[in-house]
Amino acid sequence: MAEAERWAAGTDGPAYAIDAQTAIKVTDGVAEVVSEGRWKLFNPAVTKGDRAGARRR
């Protein structure tokens, strides 16, 4: 996880670490995490007006 955190620190937008029981569904620019496993969202802050985000289902 520490390596994923270091990688995510170098990205400009949201970054996810997901396992094999997780998927990311994007509809109209909105990300939705569909999971029965484990996942973590890094850098969740998005600029105002940006529709990207994450919801857990």
C-alpha positions in Angstrom: 0.0 0.0 0.0 2.9 2.4 0.8 4.1 2.0 -2.8 0.6 2.8 -4.2 0.5 5.9 -2.0 3.8 7.1 -3.3 2.7 6.6 -6.9 -0.7 8.3 -6.3 1.1 11.4 -4.8 2.6 12.0 -8.3 -0.8 12.1 -10.1 -3.0 15.1 -10.7 -6.3 13.4 -10.2 -7.9 10.6 -8.2 -6.0 7.3 -8.2 -7.3 4.0 -7.0 -5.7 0.9 -5.5 -8.1 -2.1 -6.1 -8.1 -5.8 -5.7 -9.4 -8.5 -8.0 -12.9 -8.3 -6.5 -13.2 -4.6 -7.4 -14.1 -2.7 -10.6 -14.4 1.0 -11.4 -17.4 1.9 -13.5 -17.3 5.4 -15.1 -20.6 6.9 -16.4 -20.7 10.4 -17.8 -17.4 11.2 -16.1 -18.5 9.9 -12.6 -16.5 7.0 -11.2 -18.3 4.4 -9.1 -16.4 1.7 -7.2 -18.2 -1.6 -7.4 -16.6 -4.0 -4.9 -17.0 -7.0 -2.7 -13.2 -6.7 -2.0 -10.8 -4.0 -0.8 -10.0 -0.7 -2.4 -8.7 2.7 -1.5 -9.1 6.1 -3.2 -6.0 8.4 -3.2 -6.2 12.1 -4.0 -10.0 12.3 -3.7 -10.1 16.1 -4.0 -11.3 17.3 -7.3 -11.5 20.8 -8.7 -14.8 22.7 -8.4 -17.0 21.8 -11.4 -15.2 18.5 -12.0 -17.8 15.7 -12.0 -15.2 13.0 -11.2 -15.7 11.4 -7.8 -16.3 8.0 -6.2 -19.3 6.3 -4.8 -19.2 2.9 -3.1 -21.9 0.5 -4.2 
